[in-house]
Amino acid sequence: MKKLHKIISLGTLLISCVISVFNYFALNNSKSSSSVDLVVNKLILIILINLLFLGILFLTNITVYRRIFLITLTLFAIIWLIEFLTWAYLDVIPLSYEYSNLWEVYMFLSFLILGQGLIFYIVYHIKKNTTKYVLSKHRLHLHEGFVGLIFLIVSVALLWLRSSLLFLTDILWKRLSIILFLVQIFLFVFLYIGSFFFFRDIHDVLKLKFIEKIKIIENSSQSNEITVFKRITKDDLHFFKFPKLVLFPFGIVLTVLGLNLIVYGYDFLQINIFDLENEFFVLLGYFLSFVAGGLIGRDWLRLFKKVYPEIYAEIKRAIVNLEN
């Protein structure tokens, strides 16, 4: 796509998001939180913001996206820390109370980009951490499925801790709510990344291959660092195959949906047909995050191909050479 077309596409998405935000402000002041118009507009706003962030990635590059993600993460942490300190310790009315509409849109932007950013940050680190391989004669290889299993076990422990913290008394709740907030963040991260690693390496998990001692023999004249993807063996071929169905778009959607359900619960869309407890929606968010991580993990190569086409071409050449 030509540069002008990319600018026009991103500009159109940005203008659409701005219009949707102002429209949401207007409806939020005139409609009840459960009105159909407001819910529909919120969905449109979420879709447009997601398309904008994906456009930034696929129409520019992951470096730009990664910088935006890190800047957003830093601002998100600072603003949340200020909000917590003013509410819990300084007895000052937080900004989120005084500027509720602006705060809600800020929350949308933060959690939507954080949900997507986590996906592509995982892809970025796959590229960063596996492109280079440090040589040694003997090495213990820790399979990703085993790492994912450990993360999932930690997630279960964090889920139990979260359920215990929910029963804090009022005065303890105000002072220690930061602990609950951090537990919920780490629970999402461990659950999501654990599911990603577990299902990405599901073949070795089913074979109970967790820790393996491998022997590496290289010519001493070679460089100390070589491209790992050129070392693919027949045992690795299952790792570099596309699943029959395209899964990663569903993983992206469920990531955003799951994260917002964790944060907002029932308030996310104000739709509760069966009059369920708010905790049900939060737990549903964690479950969807687990499923989303698994879908991205199973379809990681297809997503990797879109983000890093040149490195994928190297993988493809290595596989073709091996098959021949």
Backbone hydrogen bonds, N-H to C=O, Kabsch-Sander energy under -0.5 kcal/mol:
donor,donor_aa,acceptor,acceptor_aa,energy
6,K,2,K,-2.0
7,I,3,K,-2.3
8,I,4,L,-2.4
9,S,5,H,-2.5
10,L,6,K,-2.7
11,G,7,I,-2.7
12,T,8,I,-2.5
13,L,9,S,-2.1
14,L,10,L,-2.5
15,I,11,G,-2.6
16,S,12,T,-2.3
17,C,13,L,-2.2
18,V,14,L,-2.3
19,I,15,I,-2.6
20,S,16,S,-2.3
21,V,17,C,-2.4
22,F,18,V,-2.2
23,N,19,I,-2.3
24,Y,20,S,-2.1
25,F,21,V,-2.3
26,A,22,F,-2.2
27,L,23,N,-2.3
28,N,24,Y,-2.6
29,N,25,F,-1.3
30,S,26,A,-0.8
31,K,27,L,-2.8
35,S,32,S,-1.8
39,V,35,S,-2.1
40,V,36,V,-2.8
41,N,37,D,-2.3
42,K,38,L,-2.2
43,L,39,V,-2.1
44,I,40,V,-2.4
45,L,41,N,-2.5
46,I,42,K,-2.4
47,I,43,L,-2.5
48,L,44,I,-2.6
49,I,45,L,-2.4
50,N,46,I,-2.2
51,L,47,I,-2.5
52,L,48,L,-2.3
53,F,49,I,-2.4
54,L,50,N,-2.6
55,G,51,L,-2.4
56,I,52,L,-2.2
57,L,53,F,-1.6
58,F,54,L,-3.0
59,L,55,G,-2.5
60,T,56,I,-0.7
61,N,56,I,-0.6
65,Y,61,N,-1.7
66,R,62,I,-2.9
67,R,63,T,-2.0
68,I,64,V,-2.2
69,F,65,Y,-2.4
70,L,66,R,-2.4
71,I,67,R,-2.6
72,T,68,I,-2.6
73,L,69,F,-2.7
74,T,70,L,-2.3
75,L,71,I,-2.6
76,F,72,T,-2.9
77,A,73,L,-2.2
78,I,74,T,-2.3
79,I,75,L,-2.8
80,W,76,F,-2.2
81,L,77,A,-2.0
82,I,78,I,-2.3
83,E,79,I,-2.5
84,F,80,W,-2.5
85,L,81,L,-2.5
86,T,82,I,-2.5
87,W,83,E,-1.7
88,A,84,F,-3.2
89,Y,85,L,-1.8
90,L,85,L,-1.9
92,V,86,T,-2.7
97,Y,94,P,-1.3
98,E,94,P,-1.2
99,Y,95,L,-2.8
100,S,97,Y,-0.6
103,W,99,Y,-2.6
104,E,100,S,-2.2
105,V,101,N,-1.9
106,Y,102,L,-2.2
107,M,103,W,-2.5
108,F,104,E,-2.2
109,L,105,V,-2.7
110,S,106,Y,-2.7
111,F,107,M,-2.7
112,L,108,F,-2.3
113,I,109,L,-2.1
114,L,110,S,-2.2
115,G,111,F,-2.3
116,Q,112,L,-1.9
117,G,113,I,-3.1
118,L,114,L,-2.1
119,I,115,G,-1.0
120,F,116,Q,-1.9
121,Y,117,G,-2.1
122,I,118,L,-1.8
123,V,119,I,-1.7
124,Y,120,F,-2.3
125,H,121,Y,-2.2
126,I,122,I,-1.9
127,K,123,V,-1.9
128,K,124,Y,-2.5
129,N,125,H,-2.8
130,T,126,I,-1.4
131,T,127,K,-1.2
133,Y,226,I,-1.0
135,L,224,N,-1.3
139,R,214,I,-2.3
141,H,139,R,-0.6
141,H,212,E,-4.3
142,L,140,L,-0.6
143,H,141,H,-0.7
143,H,210,F,-3.0
146,F,143,H,-0.7
147,V,143,H,-1.6
148,G,144,E,-2.9
149,L,145,G,-2.0
150,I,146,F,-2.1
151,F,147,V,-2.3
152,L,148,G,-2.3
153,I,149,L,-2.0
154,V,150,I,-2.3
155,S,151,F,-2.0
156,V,152,L,-1.8
157,A,153,I,-1.8
158,L,154,V,-2.4
159,L,155,S,-2.3
160,W,156,V,-2.0
161,L,157,A,-2.2
162,R,158,L,-2.6
163,S,159,L,-2.0
164,S,160,W,-1.4
165,L,161,L,-2.1
166,L,162,R,-1.3
167,F,164,S,-1.3
168,L,165,L,-1.5
173,W,169,T,-3.1
174,K,170,D,-1.8
175,R,171,I,-1.4
176,L,172,L,-3.0
177,S,173,W,-1.0
179,I,176,L,-1.4
180,L,176,L,-1.1
181,F,177,S,-2.5
182,L,178,I,-2.4
183,V,179,I,-2.7
184,Q,180,L,-2.2
185,I,181,F,-1.8
186,F,182,L,-2.8
187,L,183,V,-2.4
188,F,184,Q,-2.0
189,V,185,I,-2.4
190,F,186,F,-2.9
191,L,187,L,-2.3
192,Y,188,F,-2.7
193,I,189,V,-2.8
194,G,190,F,-2.2
195,S,191,L,-2.1
196,F,192,Y,-2.2
197,F,193,I,-2.7
198,F,194,G,-2.5
199,F,195,S,-2.5
200,R,196,F,-1.8
201,D,197,F,-1.5
202,I,199,F,-1.0
204,D,201,D,-0.5
205,V,201,D,-1.8
206,L,202,I,-2.5
207,K,203,H,-1.0
208,L,205,V,-1.8
209,K,204,D,-3.2
210,F,208,L,-1.0
212,E,141,H,-2.6
214,I,139,R,-3.2
214,I,212,E,-0.6
216,I,137,K,-2.1
217,I,215,K,-0.5
218,E,216,I,-0.5
222,Q,219,N,-2.0
226,I,133,Y,-0.9
228,V,131,T,-1.2
228,V,226,I,-0.5
230,K,227,T,-1.3
231,R,228,V,-2.8
232,I,229,F,-0.7
236,D,233,T,-1.3
237,L,234,K,-1.1
239,F,236,D,-1.4
240,F,236,D,-0.6
240,F,237,L,-1.3
241,K,238,H,-0.8
247,L,245,L,-0.7
250,F,247,L,-0.6
251,G,247,L,-1.8
252,I,248,F,-2.3
253,V,249,P,-2.2
254,L,250,F,-2.6
255,T,251,G,-1.9
256,V,252,I,-2.0
257,L,253,V,-2.5
258,G,254,L,-3.1
259,L,255,T,-2.4
260,N,256,V,-2.0
261,L,257,L,-2.1
262,I,258,G,-2.1
263,V,259,L,-1.9
264,Y,260,N,-3.1
265,G,260,N,-0.5
265,G,261,L,-1.7
267,D,264,Y,-1.6
268,F,265,G,-1.4
269,L,266,Y,-0.7
270,Q,266,Y,-1.5
272,N,270,Q,-0.5
275,D,272,N,-1.3
280,F,277,E,-0.8
281,F,277,E,-0.9
282,V,278,N,-1.7
283,L,279,E,-2.6
284,L,280,F,-2.2
285,G,281,F,-1.9
286,Y,282,V,-1.7
287,F,283,L,-2.3
288,L,284,L,-2.7
289,S,285,G,-1.9
290,F,286,Y,-2.0
291,V,287,F,-2.3
292,A,288,L,-2.8
293,G,289,S,-2.5
294,G,290,F,-1.8
295,L,291,V,-2.4
296,I,292,A,-2.5
297,G,293,G,-2.2
298,R,294,G,-2.4
299,D,295,L,-1.8
300,W,297,G,-0.9
303,L,299,D,-1.6
304,F,300,W,-2.8
305,K,301,L,-2.4
306,K,302,R,-1.3
307,V,303,L,-1.8
308,Y,304,F,-3.3
312,Y,308,Y,-2.2
313,A,309,P,-1.9
314,E,310,E,-1.3
315,I,311,I,-2.1
316,K,312,Y,-2.8
317,R,313,A,-2.3
318,A,314,E,-2.1
319,I,315,I,-2.3
320,V,316,K,-2.6
321,N,317,R,-2.5
322,L,318,A,-1.9
323,E,319,I,-2.6
324,N,320,V,-1.9
